[in-house]
Amino acid sequence: MENELLQLTVIAAIIAPITAALVQGIKTASGISDKLNIVVSLLVGIALAGLWSLTFGHIDQIGPYLMAGVLSGLSASGLYDLTKQKEETK
């Protein structure tokens, strides 16, 4: 169990910067509002984790992988919020 949890945490950590970059690109291209940023980052994180699961043949573990995608999306949206707050305080 510990090994699987560690593996999913590592996957979420790997996908999070990719998710943040994709969400920033989507936000720039489409001009979505800050309120939709969290939803978009969750959807992108889930999609990336699902693709990761399918690519490496772990279709039987799709549920935990999608949960790693949720973690990735939440951390990507949190990273955006933290950087925005730091810029406003300058």
C-alpha angles and dihedrals in degrees: 000000000000092000093052093048091049090049092052092047090052091048091051090049092051095046096045098077091044089051092049092050093048093047091050089051092048091047092051094045099044103026097230117180125253090251091061092045093087093050092048092048091050092050093047092047092050091047093050093048091048090051090048090053093049094044095054095040099249096131090138089063097046094125097060090042091054088050088054086053090054089051089048092050093048093049091047092053090045091053089054093050093049094051091047091053092050092051092051093053093055 
